[in-house]
Amino acid sequence: MADKLHFSLVSPERELFSGLVDQVDAPGSEGDFGVLANHAPFMTTLKEGQVRVHHDGKVTVYDVRGGFADVTPDGLTILAEHASEAA
């Protein structure tokens, strides 16, 4: 089994997602990026766009506006100024 990435998506209102996933793609302010398990640590600001969460062949999409993404050895945390599941 391939390594999984622990991912959390949090807005000021609530935690929208927390769990193990295969990959997350996000809209960084300096360009879109993707994160897999064991990614090198970094932190970046986010621009308005979509966060795509890949898990077991399915993709869940969230709309975000602003915030921060923090990749650590423990996983990826996105603290969004606004986030909602895309329609």
C-alpha positions in Angstrom: 0.0 0.0 0.0 1.3 3.5 -0.9 1.9 6.0 1.8 -1.0 8.3 2.7 -0.8 12.0 3.5 -2.6 13.4 6.5 -4.6 16.4 5.4 -6.7 19.0 7.3 -8.7 21.8 5.8 -9.9 24.4 8.3 -11.9 27.6 7.9 -12.8 30.1 10.6 -16.2 28.5 10.8 -15.2 24.8 11.0 -12.9 22.0 10.0 -14.1 20.9 6.6 -11.9 17.8 6.2 -9.4 15.8 8.2 -8.1 12.4 7.2 -5.6 10.3 5.2 -5.5 11.0 1.4 -3.4 10.2 -1.6 -2.7 13.7 -2.9 -3.8 17.3 -2.5 -3.6 20.0 -5.2 -3.9 23.6 -4.0 -3.7 27.2 -5.4 -0.5 28.7 -4.0 0.0 32.5 -4.4 3.2 31.8 -6.4 1.6 28.9 -8.4 -0.5 25.8 -8.0 1.2 22.9 -6.1 0.5 19.3 -5.3 1.5 17.4 -2.1 2.0 13.7 -1.7 3.0 11.8 1.4 6.6 12.5 2.6 6.7 15.9 0.8 9.5 18.3 1.8 8.3 20.8 4.4 7.2 24.3 3.2 4.7 27.0 4.0 2.9 29.3 1.5 0.0 31.7 1.2 -3.0 30.7 -0.9 -4.9 32.6 -3.6 -8.5 32.1 -4.6 -9.1 28.8 -6.3 -9.8 25.2 -5.7 -8.3 22.6 -3.4 -8.5 19.1 -5.0 -8.4 16.1 -2.6 -7.5 12.8 -4.2 -8.5 9.7 -2.3 -9.0 6.1 -3.5 -9.7 7.2 -7.1 -12.2 9.9 -6.2 -11.6 13.7 -6.2 -13.3 16.1 -3.7 -13.1 19.8 -4.6 -13.3 22.7 -2.2 -13.4 26.4 -3.1 -10.9 28.5 -1.0 -10.2 32.2 -0.7 -6.9 33.1 0.9 -5.1 31.6 3.8 -2.0 29.5 4.4 -0.8 26.0 3.6 1.7 24.3 5.9 3.5 21.1 4.9 5.3 19.3 7.8 6.5 15.8 8.3 3.1 15.2 9.9 1.1 16.2 6.7 -0.6 19.2 5.1 -2.7 21.7 6.9 -4.6 24.4 5.1 -6.0 27.3 7.1 -8.3 29.1 4.7 -9.8 32.5 5.2 -12.9 31.0 3.5 -13.6 27.5 2.3 -16.6 25.5 1.2 -17.2 22.3 -0.7 -17.6 23.1 -4.4 -21.0 22.6 -5.9 
